[in-house]
Amino acid sequence: MSQTYSVWSLLKHAMGGHKGWERAWRDPEPKKHYDVIIVGGGGHGLATAYYLAKNHGIKNIAVLEKGYIGQGNAGRNTTIVRSNYMMPENAPFYERSMDLWREMSHELNYNVMFSPRGYLYVVCSPATMDAQVRRANTMRLHGVECEVLSREQTRRVAPYLDYTDEARFPIFGAMLQNGAGTARHDAVVWGYARAADQLGVDIIQNCEVQDYLWSGDRIVGVKTSRGDIGAGKVGLAVAGSTTLLTQKAHLQVPIETYMLQAYVTEAIKPVVNHVVVWSAAYFYVSQSDKGGLVYGGHLDKYSSWAQRGNLSNVVEVQQDLASAIPFTSRLRLLRHWGGLNDMTPDSSPFICKTSVPGLYLNAGWCYGGFKATPASGLTFAHLLANDQDHPLAAGFSLDRFAQGRYIDEAGYGPYYHLQ
């Protein structure tokens, strides 16, 4: 669609009372059988379907979503995109994801509002400064652009932080990944949905997977709220519902589900021009295009599938915000929400075949789900198409724990909630 057509289309619909809009993607009835069924209509599932159709020529694909597209974690996150990882399996994977983020709007012909505003990890102790220098050097070895800032350099790029002698936590410096930033989460989902649909993928909403169809020990389809649907292969990309569906396949996975809350304030003038992480606590904040501060902190401290708030977490995160940026204590909280996080023992994901023939797994993203969306879809599609791991995801197997082969990113914050 050309830019001119887009402008005239917007004007036409605006002048016509916003009536007669065409669907962004079809609403088909489920077929009896698909070559591949992907369970989960979030970013990972839709990206997988898109790359399956585009890169591998598989067109008989269905994405099954129990609600509507973007209802789950894809619409319940803080939109951060980064690749500041250290482990040799994670660093190249997330940097490839960054490459895909940079081209996504052109790739999908849909503005996902990718904003490489920079990811600023603010350091509040000498030990943390040493750790961030080490991390920066590791990132550079993987080809990731970053720099270490002194206290004064940090003050120049983020003057709104608390540098006073009375500050609750002193600032020693920061690590800055310039190319990281944010993207519009719902636009990402809509862009992948439209692009996949244009390649022939059936996106089936309001279609809950309730169980599996079996032929001997092999899964050959799914039982859904809209009837039985056969499949050559079934891929799970359902985030917080992973263990609910793997149990139905008699498969145990090392995943626990926790709620992660996020918050947004009333709109203010532009002030926070990076994604800022505050090392005194696991806390992060950015400013949206509407002017609200979007922020979050720790997971809730107990396993749950609830998506409602926990008051102790609300209090803790507001204290973190006011400690990092004092003037925010005068702001009003506009809203907050919760999303479900699949947490693994080493804080790294799974993209792999399972021990159940016909069943494939994309899960365990911990804090990294949104930022991994394009690389996750790219590598999961490769696995589903070829029955072989993509080189970037070869380490993300279920059996790594039995082998003692951990991909231990857990020390970087996501498992502080267990201490």
JOGI-V326519 format. One record per residue. N is the residue number from 1. RES is the residue in one letter. OMEGA is omega in degrees with one decimal (none if undefined). NEAR is the number of other ideal C-beta (glycine too) atoms within 12 Angstrom. Layout:
n=N res=RES omega=OMEGA near=NEAR
n=N res=RES omega=OMEGA near=NEAR
This chain:
n=1 res=M omega=-178.2 near=17
n=2 res=S omega=179.4 near=9
n=3 res=Q omega=180.0 near=11
n=4 res=T omega=179.2 near=10
n=5 res=Y omega=-179.1 near=12
n=6 res=S omega=-179.2 near=15
n=7 res=V omega=-179.2 near=13
n=8 res=W omega=177.6 near=14
n=9 res=S omega=178.5 near=19
n=10 res=L omega=179.9 near=16
n=11 res=L omega=-179.3 near=13
n=12 res=K omega=-177.5 near=17
n=13 res=H omega=177.7 near=16
n=14 res=A omega=179.9 near=14
n=15 res=M omega=-177.7 near=12
n=16 res=G omega=178.2 near=12
n=17 res=G omega=178.1 near=9
n=18 res=H omega=176.7 near=12
n=19 res=K omega=174.2 near=10
n=20 res=G omega=176.3 near=12
n=21 res=W omega=174.1 near=13
n=22 res=E omega=177.4 near=13
n=23 res=R omega=176.2 near=16
n=24 res=A omega=173.4 near=25
n=25 res=W omega=-176.2 near=33
n=26 res=R omega=175.2 near=21
n=27 res=D omega=-171.4 near=18
n=28 res=P omega=169.1 near=21
n=29 res=E omega=179.9 near=16
n=30 res=P omega=171.2 near=31
n=31 res=K omega=177.7 near=25
n=32 res=K omega=-175.2 near=17
n=33 res=H omega=175.1 near=22
n=34 res=Y omega=173.5 near=37
n=35 res=D omega=179.6 near=30
n=36 res=V omega=169.2 near=44
n=37 res=I omega=174.1 near=50
n=38 res=I omega=-179.3 near=52
n=39 res=V omega=-179.1 near=52
n=40 res=G omega=-178.3 near=53
n=41 res=G omega=172.5 near=46
n=42 res=G omega=-178.2 near=52
n=43 res=G omega=-176.4 near=56
n=44 res=H omega=-179.8 near=51
n=45 res=G omega=-179.6 near=52
n=46 res=L omega=177.1 near=52
n=47 res=A omega=177.6 near=48
n=48 res=T omega=179.7 near=53
n=49 res=A omega=-180.0 near=55
n=50 res=Y omega=-177.9 near=45
n=51 res=Y omega=174.0 near=40
n=52 res=L omega=-178.8 near=44
n=53 res=A omega=-174.2 near=35
n=54 res=K omega=-172.3 near=27
n=55 res=N omega=-172.1 near=23
n=56 res=H omega=173.7 near=28
n=57 res=G omega=177.8 near=17
n=58 res=I omega=-174.3 near=32
n=59 res=K omega=-178.7 near=23
n=60 res=N omega=-172.7 near=25
n=61 res=I omega=171.3 near=44
n=62 res=A omega=168.2 near=49
n=63 res=V omega=-178.0 near=50
n=64 res=L omega=-179.5 near=47
n=65 res=E omega=-175.7 near=43
n=66 res=K omega=176.8 near=30
n=67 res=G omega=175.3 near=23
n=68 res=Y omega=-177.0 near=23
n=69 res=I omega=179.6 near=40
n=70 res=G omega=-178.1 near=33
n=71 res=Q omega=-173.1 near=28
n=72 res=G omega=-175.0 near=39
n=73 res=N omega=178.9 near=46
n=74 res=A omega=177.3 near=43
n=75 res=G omega=-174.9 near=30
n=76 res=R omega=178.9 near=33
n=77 res=N omega=-176.5 near=43
n=78 res=T omega=165.2 near=42
n=79 res=T omega=-174.7 near=44
n=80 res=I omega=-179.7 near=43
n=81 res=V omega=-176.4 near=44
n=82 res=R omega=176.9 near=45
n=83 res=S omega=-177.3 near=40
n=84 res=N omega=-179.3 near=45
n=85 res=Y omega=-176.2 near=44
n=86 res=M omega=-173.8 near=32
n=87 res=M omega=-174.7 near=31
n=88 res=P omega=175.5 near=22
n=89 res=E omega=-174.5 near=35
n=90 res=N omega=-172.7 near=43
n=91 res=A omega=178.9 near=35
n=92 res=P omega=178.6 near=29
n=93 res=F omega=-177.1 near=40
n=94 res=Y omega=175.5 near=47
n=95 res=E omega=173.2 near=36
n=96 res=R omega=175.8 near=32
n=97 res=S omega=176.9 near=43
n=98 res=M omega=177.2 near=39
n=99 res=D omega=-179.8 near=24
n=100 res=L omega=175.7 near=36
n=101 res=W omega=-175.5 near=42
n=102 res=R omega=-177.5 near=23
n=103 res=E omega=-169.2 near=16
n=104 res=M omega=-177.8 near=35
n=105 res=S omega=176.8 near=23
n=106 res=H omega=-178.8 near=15
n=107 res=E omega=-175.6 near=27
n=108 res=L omega=-172.9 near=37
n=109 res=N omega=-176.7 near=21
n=110 res=Y omega=-176.1 near=31
n=111 res=N omega=178.0 near=23
n=112 res=V omega=173.4 near=37
n=113 res=M omega=174.6 near=25
n=114 res=F omega=-175.5 near=35
n=115 res=S omega=-179.6 near=28
n=116 res=P omega=-173.7 near=27
n=117 res=R omega=-179.3 near=31
n=118 res=G omega=-179.3 near=33
n=119 res=Y omega=-172.2 near=43
n=120 res=L omega=178.5 near=43
n=121 res=Y omega=-173.5 near=43
n=122 res=V omega=-171.5 near=46
n=123 res=V omega=-175.1 near=36
n=124 res=C omega=174.8 near=32
n=125 res=S omega=178.0 near=19
n=126 res=P omega=-179.8 near=16
n=127 res=A omega=178.5 near=13
n=128 res=T omega=176.9 near=31
n=129 res=M omega=176.9 near=27
n=130 res=D omega=-179.6 near=18
n=131 res=A omega=-179.3 near=26
n=132 res=Q omega=173.4 near=37
n=133 res=V omega=177.1 near=25
n=134 res=R omega=179.2 near=21
n=135 res=R omega=-180.0 near=39
n=136 res=A omega=178.8 near=31
n=137 res=N omega=177.5 near=19
n=138 res=T omega=178.3 near=27
n=139 res=M omega=179.1 near=37
n=140 res=R omega=177.2 near=21
n=141 res=L omega=177.1 near=17
n=142 res=H omega=177.6 near=27
n=143 res=G omega=-179.2 near=17
n=144 res=V omega=-179.1 near=34
n=145 res=E omega=177.1 near=22
n=146 res=C omega=177.4 near=36
n=147 res=E omega=177.1 near=28
n=148 res=V omega=-176.6 near=29
n=149 res=L omega=172.3 near=31
n=150 res=S omega=178.0 near=20
n=151 res=R omega=-177.7 near=23
n=152 res=E omega=176.1 near=15
n=153 res=Q omega=177.5 near=21
n=154 res=T omega=-179.6 near=35
n=155 res=R omega=180.0 near=22
n=156 res=R omega=-177.0 near=18
n=157 res=V omega=-179.4 near=28
n=158 res=A omega=-173.5 near=37
n=159 res=P omega=-176.8 near=18
n=160 res=Y omega=177.5 near=29
n=161 res=L omega=-175.0 near=41
n=162 res=D omega=178.8 near=30
n=163 res=Y omega=-176.0 near=26
n=164 res=T omega=176.5 near=13
n=165 res=D omega=-179.1 near=8
n=166 res=E omega=-177.0 near=10
n=167 res=A omega=179.8 near=22
n=168 res=R omega=178.2 near=21
n=169 res=F omega=-179.1 near=26
n=170 res=P omega=178.8 near=24
n=171 res=I omega=-179.6 near=39
n=172 res=F omega=-177.5 near=32
n=173 res=G omega=-178.0 near=35
n=174 res=A omega=169.0 near=43
n=175 res=M omega=-174.6 near=44
n=176 res=L omega=168.7 near=39
n=177 res=Q omega=-171.3 near=39
n=178 res=N omega=-173.1 near=26
n=179 res=G omega=179.3 near=30
n=180 res=A omega=179.3 near=40
n=181 res=G omega=-177.3 near=33
n=182 res=T omega=170.4 near=36
n=183 res=A omega=-178.1 near=43
n=184 res=R omega=-170.3 near=32
n=185 res=H omega=-178.7 near=37
n=186 res=D omega=177.5 near=30
n=187 res=A omega=177.6 near=30
n=188 res=V omega=-180.0 near=47
n=189 res=V omega=-178.6 near=47
n=190 res=W omega=179.9 near=32
n=191 res=G omega=177.3 near=39
n=192 res=Y omega=179.8 near=53
n=193 res=A omega=-179.4 near=39
n=194 res=R omega=-178.7 near=30
n=195 res=A omega=178.1 near=34
n=196 res=A omega=178.7 near=41
n=197 res=D omega=-180.0 near=34
n=198 res=Q omega=176.6 near=24
n=199 res=L omega=174.9 near=30
n=200 res=G omega=179.6 near=26
n=201 res=V omega=174.1 near=42
n=202 res=D omega=176.4 near=38
n=203 res=I omega=-173.3 near=44
n=204 res=I omega=179.1 near=40
n=205 res=Q omega=-178.1 near=32
n=206 res=N omega=-176.8 near=20
n=207 res=C omega=-176.0 near=34
n=208 res=E omega=174.6 near=27
n=209 res=V omega=-175.1 near=43
n=210 res=Q omega=-179.9 near=22
n=211 res=D omega=-177.8 near=22
n=212 res=Y omega=169.4 near=34
n=213 res=L omega=-174.0 near=28
n=214 res=W omega=165.5 near=23
n=215 res=S omega=-170.5 near=14
n=216 res=G omega=179.6 near=10
n=217 res=D omega=-176.3 near=16
n=218 res=R omega=173.4 near=21
n=219 res=I omega=-176.9 near=38
n=220 res=V omega=178.8 near=25
n=221 res=G omega=-176.7 near=34
n=222 res=V omega=170.0 near=42
n=223 res=K omega=-175.1 near=27
n=224 res=T omega=176.1 near=30
n=225 res=S omega=177.2 near=20
n=226 res=R omega=176.0 near=24
n=227 res=G omega=-180.0 near=21
n=228 res=D omega=179.5 near=23
n=229 res=I omega=179.0 near=39
n=230 res=G omega=-178.9 near=29
n=231 res=A omega=171.1 near=41
n=232 res=G omega=179.1 near=29
n=233 res=K omega=177.4 near=39
n=234 res=V omega=177.3 near=49
n=235 res=G omega=178.9 near=52
n=236 res=L omega=173.9 near=51
n=237 res=A omega=-167.8 near=52
n=238 res=V omega=173.5 near=46
n=239 res=A omega=-172.0 near=50
n=240 res=G omega=178.5 near=41
n=241 res=S omega=-174.4 near=36
n=242 res=T omega=-174.7 near=44
n=243 res=T omega=178.3 near=30
n=244 res=L omega=-178.0 near=27
n=245 res=L omega=176.6 near=39
n=246 res=T omega=177.1 near=34
n=247 res=Q omega=178.6 near=17
n=248 res=K omega=176.1 near=26
n=249 res=A omega=-179.9 near=31
n=250 res=H omega=-177.8 near=17
n=251 res=L omega=175.8 near=31
n=252 res=Q omega=179.1 near=18
n=253 res=V omega=-178.4 near=35
n=254 res=P omega=-176.7 near=27
n=255 res=I omega=168.8 near=37
n=256 res=E omega=-176.0 near=30
n=257 res=T omega=179.4 near=34
n=258 res=Y omega=174.7 near=34
n=259 res=M omega=175.2 near=34
n=260 res=L omega=-178.4 near=45
n=261 res=Q omega=176.2 near=40
n=262 res=A omega=-170.1 near=44
n=263 res=Y omega=172.9 near=36
n=264 res=V omega=-180.0 near=32
n=265 res=T omega=168.8 near=33
n=266 res=E omega=-177.7 near=19
n=267 res=A omega=173.6 near=18
n=268 res=I omega=177.5 near=22
n=269 res=K omega=-178.9 near=15
n=270 res=P omega=178.8 near=17
n=271 res=V omega=-178.0 near=23
n=272 res=V omega=-171.9 near=37
n=273 res=N omega=171.9 near=25
n=274 res=H omega=157.1 near=38
n=275 res=V omega=-176.0 near=41
n=276 res=V omega=173.2 near=44
n=277 res=V omega=-173.6 near=42
n=278 res=W omega=-169.8 near=41
n=279 res=S omega=177.5 near=37
n=280 res=A omega=173.8 near=29
n=281 res=A omega=175.1 near=31
n=282 res=Y omega=-171.9 near=28
n=283 res=F omega=-177.6 near=38
n=284 res=Y omega=-176.5 near=40
n=285 res=V omega=170.2 near=44
n=286 res=S omega=178.8 near=43
n=287 res=Q omega=-177.1 near=35
n=288 res=S omega=178.2 near=31
n=289 res=D omega=176.0 near=19
n=290 res=K omega=176.7 near=18
n=291 res=G omega=178.5 near=19
n=292 res=G omega=172.1 near=30
n=293 res=L omega=-179.3 near=42
n=294 res=V omega=-171.6 near=36
n=295 res=Y omega=179.3 near=43
n=296 res=G omega=-177.5 near=43
n=297 res=G omega=-178.4 near=38
n=298 res=H omega=162.5 near=34
n=299 res=L omega=166.4 near=37
n=300 res=D omega=-167.1 near=34
n=301 res=K omega=177.2 near=22
n=302 res=Y omega=179.9 near=18
n=303 res=S omega=-175.9 near=20
n=304 res=S omega=171.0 near=24
n=305 res=W omega=178.7 near=24
n=306 res=A omega=177.9 near=19
n=307 res=Q omega=176.5 near=28
n=308 res=R omega=-168.8 near=18
n=309 res=G omega=176.5 near=26
n=310 res=N omega=-169.7 near=25
n=311 res=L omega=-179.5 near=13
n=312 res=S omega=176.8 near=17
n=313 res=N omega=178.3 near=32
n=314 res=V omega=-178.4 near=26
n=315 res=V omega=-177.4 near=19
n=316 res=E omega=-176.5 near=28
n=317 res=V omega=176.8 near=40
n=318 res=Q omega=176.1 near=31
n=319 res=Q omega=177.9 near=25
n=320 res=D omega=-179.7 near=36
n=321 res=L omega=-178.3 near=40
n=322 res=A omega=177.5 near=29
n=323 res=S omega=-178.4 near=31
n=324 res=A omega=-175.5 near=38
n=325 res=I omega=-168.9 near=35
n=326 res=P omega=-175.0 near=21
n=327 res=F omega=-178.2 near=20
n=328 res=T omega=178.2 near=34
n=329 res=S omega=179.6 near=17
n=330 res=R omega=-177.1 near=13
n=331 res=L omega=175.1 near=27
n=332 res=R omega=174.9 near=16
n=333 res=L omega=-176.7 near=26
n=334 res=L omega=179.0 near=20
n=335 res=R omega=170.6 near=17
n=336 res=H omega=-174.4 near=32
n=337 res=W omega=179.4 near=28
n=338 res=G omega=173.0 near=33
n=339 res=G omega=-176.7 near=40
n=340 res=L omega=179.2 near=39
n=341 res=N omega=170.4 near=43
n=342 res=D omega=-178.2 near=46
n=343 res=M omega=177.5 near=43
n=344 res=T omega=-177.7 near=37
n=345 res=P omega=-179.2 near=28
n=346 res=D omega=176.6 near=29
n=347 res=S omega=175.6 near=36
n=348 res=S omega=-167.8 near=45
n=349 res=P omega=172.4 near=51
n=350 res=F omega=166.2 near=44
n=351 res=I omega=-168.2 near=44
n=352 res=C omega=164.5 near=35
n=353 res=K omega=176.0 near=31
n=354 res=T omega=176.8 near=33
n=355 res=S omega=177.4 near=22
n=356 res=V omega=-179.1 near=29
n=357 res=P omega=179.2 near=21
n=358 res=G omega=-176.8 near=33
n=359 res=L omega=-177.3 near=42
n=360 res=Y omega=-169.2 near=47
n=361 res=L omega=170.5 near=49
n=362 res=N omega=-168.9 near=51
n=363 res=A omega=172.6 near=49
n=364 res=G omega=-172.2 near=45
n=365 res=W omega=176.3 near=48
n=366 res=C omega=179.5 near=40
n=367 res=Y omega=-168.5 near=43
n=368 res=G omega=-169.6 near=43
n=369 res=G omega=-175.1 near=49
n=370 res=F omega=-176.6 near=44
n=371 res=K omega=-179.7 near=42
n=372 res=A omega=-168.7 near=49
n=373 res=T omega=-174.9 near=49
n=374 res=P omega=179.5 near=44
n=375 res=A omega=175.5 near=45
n=376 res=S omega=178.9 near=49
n=377 res=G omega=-179.6 near=52
n=378 res=L omega=-175.2 near=38
n=379 res=T omega=177.5 near=44
n=380 res=F omega=176.2 near=49
n=381 res=A omega=178.0 near=43
n=382 res=H omega=179.3 near=31
n=383 res=L omega=-178.8 near=38
n=384 res=L omega=-177.6 near=44
n=385 res=A omega=-169.6 near=30
n=386 res=N omega=-173.3 near=20
n=387 res=D omega=176.6 near=17
n=388 res=Q omega=178.7 near=18
n=389 res=D omega=168.3 near=25
n=390 res=H omega=-179.0 near=32
n=391 res=P omega=-179.0 near=19
n=392 res=L omega=-176.2 near=31
n=393 res=A omega=-174.4 near=38
n=394 res=A omega=-179.1 near=22
n=395 res=G omega=-171.8 near=31
n=396 res=F omega=-176.6 near=41
n=397 res=S omega=177.1 near=30
n=398 res=L omega=-173.3 near=34
n=399 res=D omega=-177.5 near=18
n=400 res=R omega=-179.6 near=26
n=401 res=F omega=175.8 near=22
n=402 res=A omega=-179.8 near=13
n=403 res=Q omega=-176.2 near=11
n=404 res=G omega=-175.1 near=11
n=405 res=R omega=-176.7 near=20
n=406 res=Y omega=172.1 near=23
n=407 res=I omega=-160.9 near=36
n=408 res=D omega=170.6 near=25
n=409 res=E omega=-171.1 near=35
n=410 res=A omega=-178.7 near=27
n=411 res=G omega=-176.6 near=23
n=412 res=Y omega=171.6 near=33
n=413 res=G omega=-169.8 near=34
n=414 res=P omega=179.9 near=35
n=415 res=Y omega=173.3 near=26
n=416 res=Y omega=-175.7 near=22
n=417 res=H omega=-180.0 near=29
n=418 res=L omega=-176.1 near=19
n=419 res=Q omega=none near=12
